[in-house]
Amino acid sequence: MKLVFAGTPEVAVPALDALIASDRHEVAAVVTRPDAPSGRGRRLVASPVAQRAEEAGIEILRPAKPRDADFLARLREIAPDCCPVVAYGALLPRVALDVPAHGWVNLHFSLLPAWRGAAPVQHAVMAGDAVTGASTFQIEEGLDSGPVYGVVTEAVRPTDTSGDLLTRLAFAGAGLLAATMDGIEDGTLKAAPQPAEGVSLAPKLSVEDAQVHWDAPALRVDRVVRGCTPAPGAWTVFRGERLKLVHVTPAPGHDDLAPGVLAVGKNNVYAGTGSTPVELLWVQPQGKKPMRAADWARGVRIAPGERVGDAG
């Protein structure tokens, strides 16, 4: 089939690579978000998908909005059979959805109907799901509600961050998306409606969502830190400034501490929670690079009874 691939971030590149490598399909163009400012100089940088498409010599479409007349006209000229999508980052209007004969097929990183929305992997980690996965589905105007073509499953490991899990799903999902395109082309794959039960939502996480509340149990603190890593980044407050929490781990068996109270050993730093303490392994003070929590604690000279989590 002739395909127009839509995607923007690094997580979409494995799927694009899988389709480029396919001997059954032609990626005629990619659709991606416009170049965005990046770095201290705020210079415009092409998206990872645009960079990969340029390397492969594929036409790049960067509409400000997917309802732009020039974009729609070019899409009709290309006349794709299907438009596979991975993390494109903009809502597709009906006028665009109607262009390809087989519609737009999204690779979504959850087992639908669970975790519909922008941050399915982060919510799966924060909820403590044991298993998640990826789904391909026909895009319609509802939020991730279209009929599903296929799924792959992936175990959530006890130490997974959302970044770890998303990396594995990006590669597993790439194979699923390529297989879905094959099945659509030869007519062997039909989409099935999603069940009405089991729907959960995964909205984009805000900075406020990533704040650690120390009166929560240690297991919850650990899940919030892992689910918000690498973005938006879990954090707390220490001496009136934000302290990013890069890596923590529950530490049962250690002396109980009141929520947020710090205890410093020779090579360890512990913080109290609503249950047992957690050990702080890596932190990032405001304006500095990530560092081992023990090195941070030595540098700031934590006083007995001092705590994290108090605004000051």
Sequence and secondary structure as in RCSB ss.txt:
>XXXX:A:sequence
MKLVFAGTPEVAVPALDALIASDRHEVAAVVTRPDAPSGRGRRLVASPVAQRAEEAGIEILRPAKPRDADFLARL
REIAPDCCPVVAYGALLPRVALDVPAHGWVNLHFSLLPAWRGAAPVQHAVMAGDAVTGASTFQIEEGLDSGPVYG
VVTEAVRPTDTSGDLLTRLAFAGAGLLAATMDGIEDGTLKAAPQPAEGVSLAPKLSVEDAQVHWDAPALRVDRVV
RGCTPAPGAWTVFRGERLKLVHVTPAPGHDDLAPGVLAVGKNNVYAGTGSTPVELLWVQPQGKKPMRAADWARGV
RIAPGERVGDAG
>XXXX:A:secstr
 EEEEEE SGGGHHHHHHHHH SS EEEEEE    EEETTTTEEE  HHHHHHHHHT EEE  SSTT HHHHHHH
HHH  SBEEEES  S   HHHHTSSTT EEEEESS TTSSBSS HHHHHHHHT SEEEEEEEE  SSSS S EEE
EEEEE  TT  HHHHHHHHHHHHHHHHHHHHHHHHHT    B   SSS  B     TGGGB  TTS HHHHHHHH
HHTTTTT  EEEETTEEEEEEEEEE TTS    TTBEEE SS EEE  SSS EEEEEEEETTS  EEHHHHHHHH
T  TT BSS   
